[in-house]
């Protein structure tokens, strides 16, 4: 069993519509996975998910409580300091002291000999002394500079690697806008980095490839306006890309060619509701309106009021406006000839469209499919079918419709 993502009613795993709320069960259009949360892409196969799939899904609430954090790790005990070694220490120190005194004496003797031979240095030339000090400072700076530059290079490398890692995470979840923003910001600080330049090129190619793939899928499914919006956004992030510009022109041409309304498809039905339906709890039977689109003549919508079902209705809601030219209907309970005769079946009905226009259809009393074209095609995003007259059944006064298909 599964639950309806909209009202939480328990349903058969293969149900397309909820028997309680009448809404279409949101599923991935590629793999059929039931979608319980809003997402841009299917968690099962990664297919893009059009926003209209979640039109009836309630806003996301609080998630499950976080798991308790693990207890902090106890710090490892510090190793005990080794006890000082005994023996030989005093002799070694004495030798070192003697060597140091000899070196100091040699240095002093060398200085005295230099003064005897050359005399004391003259400090009358202030400029020479200052120049000597400057040279000494420069020497010290030169000695210090390699270490400073090395630290700067290390810091620069850390910043570059951090940017590359962040961009990689964003790209892995298809958030290419963020990946490109991270790389471009890092390039402003490190414009000579070959790694950043290569990464920028890779992410731009990945973004363009993914975007074009998504657009091709949208075009195939007929979502031309959504494809155009996606391409406009992509060209904002990747200005000047000729492949995206070419694809945008193709989509715009298709939109211009397809300005006429799209023919209706029953896959576009998002909800089916009825004014009433028959419940038989003892038999575990619920004759809900969604049974008119399950492709099974053994199931049907049965209105649930007392007496004849004249005035009872069933309503179909589509994801957008479509052109409807006719209806195919299996009127009556066509599970068997016996049940067909025992129950009422519509003799006529009225179709009411979203703009208020109505058309009345007449039916034959036949246990078979009937194809009835409309008086004139209608562009609409909903259709209400209301029973206006009946062929009476031999046993029950329940009006029944087994299958409905608009075209």
C-alpha positions in Angstrom: 0.0 0.0 0.0 1.0 3.6 -0.4 -0.4 6.9 0.8 -1.7 9.9 -1.1 1.0 12.6 -0.9 -1.9 15.2 -0.8 -4.4 13.8 1.8 -2.4 10.7 3.2 -5.3 8.3 2.2 -4.0 4.7 1.9 -4.1 3.7 -1.8 -3.3 0.8 -4.1 0.3 1.1 -5.2 -0.8 1.4 -8.8 -3.5 4.0 -8.2 -3.4 7.1 -10.5 -5.9 9.2 -8.6 -6.8 9.4 -4.9 -10.1 7.9 -4.0 -10.6 10.4 -1.2 -9.5 13.8 -2.6 -9.8 12.9 -6.3 -6.3 14.5 -7.0 -3.9 12.9 -9.4 -1.1 11.1 -7.7 2.2 13.1 -8.5 4.7 10.7 -10.0 8.0 11.0 -11.9 7.1 11.2 -15.6 10.1 8.9 -16.4 10.2 6.2 -13.7 6.8 6.5 -12.1 8.1 7.1 -8.6 5.5 8.7 -6.2 6.6 12.2 -5.3 6.0 13.0 -1.6 8.0 16.2 -1.6 8.6 19.1 -3.9 11.8 18.7 -5.9 13.3 19.9 -9.1 14.6 16.4 -10.0 13.5 12.8 -9.3 15.5 11.3 -6.4 15.3 7.9 -8.2 16.5 8.5 -11.7 17.4 12.3 -11.7 14.8 13.2 -14.3 13.7 16.9 -14.2 10.3 17.4 -12.5 8.0 20.1 -14.0 6.7 22.4 -11.3 3.0 21.6 -12.2 3.4 18.1 -10.8 3.4 19.6 -7.3 0.4 22.0 -7.9 -1.7 20.2 -5.3 1.0 19.1 -3.0 0.8 20.9 0.5 3.8 23.0 1.6 6.7 21.1 3.1 6.4 20.8 6.9 8.9 20.0 9.6 11.0 17.0 9.0 11.7 14.1 11.3 13.5 14.9 14.5 17.2 15.0 14.3 19.0 12.0 15.7 20.7 12.5 19.0 24.2 13.7 18.6 26.9 11.1 19.5 28.6 11.7 22.9 31.8 13.7 22.6 34.9 11.6 22.3 37.1 11.5 25.3 40.5 13.1 24.7 43.3 10.7 24.4 45.6 10.7 27.4 48.8 12.6 27.0 51.9 10.4 27.0 54.0 10.6 30.2 57.2 12.5 29.8 60.2 10.3 29.7 62.4 10.6 32.8 65.8 12.3 32.2 68.6 10.0 31.4 71.4 9.8 33.9 75.1 9.7 33.3 77.3 11.5 30.8 75.3 14.8 31.0 77.8 16.8 33.1 80.8 15.8 31.0 79.1 16.7 27.7 78.1 20.2 29.0 81.7 20.9 30.2 83.1 20.1 26.7 80.6 22.4 25.0 81.4 25.3 27.3 85.1 25.0 26.6 84.5 24.9 22.8 82.3 28.0 23.1 85.0 29.9 25.1 87.7 29.1 22.6 85.5 30.4 19.7 84.8 33.6 21.5 88.5 34.1 22.2 89.4 33.5 18.6 86.8 36.0 17.4 88.1 38.7 19.9 91.7 38.1 18.7 90.7 38.5 15.1 89.0 41.8 15.9 92.0 43.1 17.7 94.3 42.2 14.8 92.0 43.9 12.3 92.0 47.2 14.3 95.8 47.0 14.7 96.3 46.6 10.9 93.6 49.0 9.6 92.7 51.3 12.5 89.2 52.1 13.7 86.6 52.6 10.9 85.7 56.2 10.1 82.0 57.3 10.8 82.6 60.9 9.4 80.7 60.0 6.2 77.2 59.7 7.5 75.9 58.8 4.0 78.3 55.8 3.9 77.1 54.6 7.3 73.5 55.0 6.3 74.2 53.2 3.0 75.8 50.3 4.9 72.8 50.1 7.2 70.4 50.1 4.2 72.4 47.3 2.6 72.2 45.3 5.8 68.5 45.8 6.0 68.1 44.8 2.4 70.1 41.7 3.0 67.8 40.8 5.9 64.7 41.5 3.8 66.1 39.3 1.0 66.7 36.5 3.5 63.2 36.9 4.8 61.3 37.2 1.5 61.4 33.6 0.3 59.7 32.4 3.5 56.9 35.1 3.2 56.3 34.3 -0.4 56.1 30.6 0.3 53.4 31.3 2.9 51.5 33.5 0.5 51.6 30.8 -2.1 50.4 28.2 0.3 47.5 30.4 1.3 46.6 31.1 -2.3 46.7 27.4 -3.1 44.4 26.7 -0.1 41.9 29.3 -1.3 41.9 27.8 -4.8 41.4 24.3 -3.7 38.6 25.4 -1.4 36.8 27.1 -4.3 37.3 24.1 -6.5 35.8 21.8 -3.8 32.8 24.0 -3.2 32.1 24.3 -7.0 32.3 20.5 -7.3 29.7 20.0 -4.6 27.3 22.4 -6.3 27.9 20.8 -9.7 27.2 17.4 -8.3 23.7 18.4 -7.4 23.2 20.3 -10.7 23.4 23.7 -9.1 25.6 25.0 -11.9 24.7 28.7 -11.2 26.3 28.4 -7.8 29.3 26.5 -9.1 30.1 29.1 -11.7 29.6 31.9 -9.1 32.2 30.3 -6.8 34.8 29.8 -9.5 34.3 33.3 -11.0 34.7 34.9 -7.6 37.9 32.9 -6.9 39.2 34.0 -10.3 38.8 37.7 -9.3 41.3 37.0 -6.5 43.5 34.6 -8.4 43.3 35.6 -12.1 46.4 33.6 -13.1 45.2 30.3 -11.7 45.1 27.7 -14.5 43.2 25.3 -12.3 40.4 27.8 -11.8 40.2 28.6 -15.5 40.0 24.9 -16.4 37.4 24.3 -13.8 35.3 27.3 -15.1 35.4 25.9 -18.6 34.4 22.4 -17.4 31.5 23.7 -15.3 30.3 25.9 -18.2 30.3 22.9 -20.5 28.5 20.7 -17.9 25.9 23.4 -17.3 25.3 23.8 -21.1 25.1 20.0 -21.7 22.6 19.4 -18.8 20.5 22.4 -19.8 20.2 21.3 -23.5 19.3 17.8 -22.3 16.5 19.2 -20.1 15.3 21.4 -22.9 15.1 18.5 -25.3 13.0 16.5 -22.8 10.7 19.5 -22.3 10.2 20.0 -26.1 9.4 16.3 -26.5 6.8 16.6 -23.7 5.3 19.7 -25.3 6.4 22.1 -22.5 7.7 24.8 -24.9 7.2 27.8 -22.7 9.0 26.1 -19.8 11.9 25.2 -22.2 12.2 28.9 -23.3 12.3 30.1 -19.7 15.1 27.6 -18.9 17.1 28.7 -22.0 16.7 32.4 -21.1 18.0 31.6 -17.6 20.9 29.6 -19.0 22.0 32.4 -21.4 22.0 34.8 -18.4 24.6 32.5 -16.7 26.4 31.6 -20.0 26.1 34.7 -22.2 27.2 34.3 -25.8 26.9 30.5 -26.0 26.0 29.8 -29.6 24.6 26.3 -28.9 22.1 27.8 -26.3 21.2 30.6 -28.7 20.5 28.2 -31.5 18.3 26.0 -29.3 16.4 29.1 -28.1 15.6 30.0 -31.7 14.4 26.5 -32.4 12.1 26.6 -29.3 10.7 30.0 -30.3 10.0 28.7 -33.8 8.1 25.8 -32.3 6.1 28.1 -30.0 5.2 30.2 -33.0 4.2 27.2 -35.1 2.2 25.7 -32.2 0.1 28.8 -31.3 -3.0 26.7 -31.9 -4.3 24.8 -28.8 -2.8 21.5 -28.0 -5.1 18.5 -28.3 -6.2 17.0 -25.0 -4.6 13.9 -23.5 -6.0 12.0 -20.5 -2.4 12.0 -19.1 -3.0 15.7 -18.5 -5.8 15.1 -16.0 -4.7 16.3 -12.6 -8.0 15.6 -10.6 -11.3 13.8 -10.9 -14.1 14.5 -8.6 -17.8 13.6 -8.5 -20.9 15.0 -6.8 -21.4 11.5 -5.1 -20.2 7.9 -5.4 -21.5 4.6 -4.1 -19.8 3.0 -1.1 -20.2 -0.7 -0.3 -18.0 -1.2 2.8 -19.2 -4.7 3.4 -17.9 -5.8 0.0 -14.9 -3.4 0.3 -16.1 -1.6 -2.9 -15.9 2.1 -3.4 -17.1 3.2 -6.9 -15.0 6.4 -7.1 -14.9 8.6 -10.1 -11.3 7.9 -11.0 -12.4 4.4 -12.0 -13.6 5.9 -15.3 -10.0 6.4 -16.5 -8.4 3.2 -15.3 -8.9 1.4 -18.6 -10.8 -1.5 -16.9 -14.4 -2.2 -17.8 -14.8 -4.3 -14.6 -14.7 -1.1 -12.6 -16.9 2.0 -12.8 -18.1 5.3 -11.3 -21.5 4.7 -9.6 -23.3 7.8 -8.3 -24.3 7.4 -4.6 -27.6 9.3 -4.0 -30.9 7.7 -3.2 -33.1 7.3 -6.3 -32.2 7.9 -9.9 -28.9 9.8 -10.5 -30.2 12.5 -12.8 -28.3 15.7 -12.0 -25.2 13.9 -10.6 -21.9 14.9 -12.2 -18.3 14.0 -12.6 -15.6 16.7 -13.2 -12.2 16.3 -14.9 -9.4 19.0 -14.3 -6.4 19.3 -16.6 -3.0 20.8 -16.0 -3.7 23.5 -18.5 -6.1 24.4 -21.3 -6.4 21.9 -24.1 -8.5 21.5 -27.3 -11.3 19.0 -26.8 -13.1 17.7 -30.0 -15.1 14.7 -28.7 -15.7 12.1 -26.0 -15.5 8.3 -26.0 -17.7 6.7 -23.3 -18.7 3.3 -22.0 -22.0 4.2 -20.4 -23.5 1.7 -17.9 -21.9 -1.1 -15.8 -20.1 -2.9 -18.6 -18.5 -5.5 -16.4 -21.1 -8.0 -17.7 -24.3 -7.9 -19.7 -26.2 -8.8 -16.6 -24.9 -5.9 -14.5 -25.4 -3.6 -17.5 -29.2 -4.4 -17.6 -29.5 -4.3 -13.7 -28.2 -0.8 -13.3 -29.3 2.6 -14.7 -27.1 4.1 -17.5 -27.0 7.6 -18.9 -29.3 8.3 -21.9 -28.0 11.9 -22.2 -25.6 14.2 -20.5 -24.4 17.8 -20.6 -20.7 18.9 -20.9 -19.8 22.2 -19.2 -16.5 23.7 -20.0 -14.3 26.2 -18.1 -15.7 29.2 -19.9 -19.3 28.2 -19.1 -20.1 26.9 -22.6 -22.3 23.8 -22.6 -23.0 21.0 -25.1 -25.5 18.2 -24.7 -24.8 14.6 -25.9 -27.3 11.8 -26.6 -26.3 8.1 -26.0 -27.6 4.8 -27.3 -28.6 2.1 -24.9 -25.8 -0.3 -26.0 -23.3 -2.3 -23.9 -20.3 -0.9 -26.0 -18.0 2.0 -26.5 -19.7 5.1 -28.0 -17.7 7.8 -29.8 -19.4 11.2 -29.9 -17.8 14.3 -31.5 -18.6 17.7 -30.0 -20.7 20.1 -32.0 -17.6 22.3 -32.2 -14.1 21.9 -30.6 -13.6 23.7 -27.2 -10.4 24.9 -25.5 -10.8 24.3 -21.8 -8.9 23.3 -18.7 -11.8 21.4 -17.1 -14.9 19.5 -18.1 -18.0 18.7 -16.0 -20.2 15.9 -17.2 -23.8 16.0 -15.8 -26.3 13.2 -16.3 -29.6 14.7 -17.7 -31.6 11.5 -18.5 -31.3 7.7 -17.9 -32.1 4.3 -19.3 -33.6 2.5 -16.2 -32.1 -0.7 -14.8 -34.1 -3.8 -14.0 -32.9 -4.0 -10.4 -31.0 -0.9 -9.2 -31.5 2.9 -9.6 -27.7 3.6 -9.6 -26.5 5.4 -12.7 -23.1 4.0 -13.8 -20.4 5.0 -16.2 -17.5 2.5 -16.8 -15.0 4.5 -18.9 -14.5 8.1 -20.2 -11.9 9.4 -22.6 -11.7 12.9 -24.1 -9.9 13.6 -27.4 
